[in-house]
Amino acid sequence: MVKSSGMRAAEHHELTLAKAEARDLQRAVVALRGELEAAQVAREQAVQQALAAGHGENLQLKETVASLRLELEKAHAEKDAAVAAALASCQDEIVQLRATAAALREQIEMAQIDKTNALQREQRNFADETRQLHDTVRALREQLEEARAQARSAA
């Protein structure tokens, strides 16, 4: 029986050791489970923080894009307005230049008409003066012939 009581004591000791090891393992499992849960919570918090940071950055980028889009639209509108103003200015200048060209054309035509009229007047004056000179020459010839005829008849 001594053997059985020695066996029993050894079995009891092994059983005690096994129970102690099982408790240690259970404690380790509980501790590891706690660490795992803490790690999962920490990982989930990190994911939430990353998502929140990404969402915030996305919002900021969207605001930046919207602001840049507005600036670009404003720049396009300003450019379109400047082009329209330049076009209007050019159109005004074209109208003024056309009016100036028409006025100059009219002045040239009037000058040509005045020149033609003056030339015609001079030609008439020349023709009149030539006619008068011919008449004077004829009258003087007639007087000369009369004077010669009287001088012959008196001689």
C-alpha positions in Angstrom: 0.0 0.0 0.0 2.9 2.1 0.5 3.4 2.0 -3.2 -0.1 3.0 -3.7 0.1 5.8 -1.3 3.5 6.8 -2.8 1.8 6.6 -6.2 -1.0 8.5 -5.0 1.2 11.2 -3.6 3.1 11.3 -6.9 -0.1 11.4 -8.9 -1.4 14.0 -6.6 1.7 16.0 -7.0 1.5 15.6 -10.8 -2.1 16.5 -10.6 -1.3 19.6 -8.5 1.4 20.5 -11.0 -1.0 20.0 -13.9 -3.7 22.1 -12.2 -1.2 24.8 -11.5 0.0 24.7 -15.1 -3.6 24.7 -16.3 -4.2 27.8 -14.1 -1.1 29.4 -15.4 -2.1 28.6 -19.0 -5.7 29.9 -18.3 -4.2 33.1 -16.8 -1.9 33.4 -19.8 -4.9 32.9 -22.1 -6.9 35.5 -20.2 -3.9 37.9 -20.3 -3.3 37.2 -24.0 -7.0 37.6 -24.7 -6.9 40.9 -22.9 -3.9 42.0 -24.8 -5.5 40.9 -28.1 -8.7 42.8 -27.3 -6.6 45.8 -26.3 -4.6 45.5 -29.5 -7.9 45.2 -31.5 -9.3 48.2 -29.8 -6.1 50.2 -30.4 -6.0 49.0 -34.0 -9.7 50.0 -34.4 -9.0 53.4 -32.8 -6.0 53.9 -35.2 -8.2 52.9 -38.1 -10.9 55.4 -37.0 -8.3 58.1 -36.5 -6.8 57.4 -39.9 -10.3 57.5 -41.5 -11.1 60.7 -39.7 -7.8 62.2 -40.8 -8.4 61.0 -44.3 -12.0 62.4 -44.3 -10.7 65.7 -43.0 -8.0 65.8 -45.6 -10.6 64.9 -48.3 -12.8 67.7 -47.1 -9.9 70.1 -47.2 -8.9 68.9 -50.7 -12.5 69.3 -51.9 -12.6 72.8 -50.5 -9.3 73.6 -52.2 -10.6 72.2 -55.5 -13.8 74.2 -55.2 -11.8 77.3 -54.4 -9.4 76.8 -57.3 -12.4 76.1 -59.6 -14.0 79.4 -58.6 -10.7 81.2 -59.1 -10.4 79.6 -62.6 -13.9 80.5 -63.5 -13.3 84.0 -62.3 -10.1 84.2 -64.4 -12.0 82.9 -67.4 -14.8 85.5 -66.8 -12.2 88.3 -66.5 -10.4 87.1 -69.6 -13.7 86.9 -71.5 -14.6 90.4 -70.3 -11.2 91.7 -71.3 -11.5 90.1 -74.8 -15.0 91.6 -75.1 -13.8 95.0 -74.1 -10.9 94.8 -76.5 -13.2 93.7 -79.3 -15.6 96.5 -78.5 -12.7 99.0 -78.5 -11.5 97.6 -81.8 -14.9 97.8 -83.3 -15.2 101.4 -82.1 -11.8 102.1 -83.7 -12.9 100.5 -86.9 -16.0 102.6 -87.0 -14.0 105.7 -86.4 -11.4 104.8 -89.0 -14.1 104.1 -91.5 -15.7 107.4 -90.8 -12.4 109.1 -91.1 -11.7 107.3 -94.4 -15.1 108.3 -95.7 -14.6 112.0 -94.7 -11.1 112.0 -96.3 -12.6 110.4 -99.5 -15.2 113.1 -99.5 -12.6 115.8 -99.0 -10.5 114.4 -101.9 -13.6 114.2 -104.1 -14.5 117.8 -103.2 -10.9 118.9 -103.9 -11.0 117.1 -107.3 -14.3 118.8 -108.1 -12.9 122.2 -107.0 -9.8 121.5 -109.2 -11.9 120.5 -112.2 -14.1 123.6 -111.7 -11.0 125.9 -111.4 -9.4 124.3 -114.5 -12.6 124.7 -116.5 -12.9 128.3 -115.3 -9.3 128.9 -116.4 -9.9 127.3 -119.7 -13.0 129.5 -120.2 -11.0 132.6 -119.2 -8.2 131.6 -121.6 -10.7 131.0 -124.4 -12.4 134.3 -123.7 -9.0 136.1 -123.5 -7.9 134.4 -126.7 -11.1 135.4 -128.4 -10.7 139.0 -127.2 -7.1 139.1 -128.4 -8.2 137.8 -131.8 -10.9 140.4 -131.9 -8.4 143.1 -130.9 -5.9 141.8 -133.6 -8.7 141.9 -136.2 -9.8 145.4 -135.1 -6.2 146.6 -135.2 -5.6 145.1 -138.7 -8.8 146.7 -139.9 -7.6 150.1 -138.4 -4.1 149.6 -139.9 -5.6 148.7 -143.3 -7.9 151.8 -143.1 -4.9 153.9 -142.1 -2.9 152.6 -145.0 -5.8 153.0 -147.3 -6.2 156.6 -146.2 -2.5 157.2 -146.5 -2.5 155.9 -150.0 -5.5 157.9 -150.9 -4.0 161.0 -149.4 -0.8 160.4 -151.2 
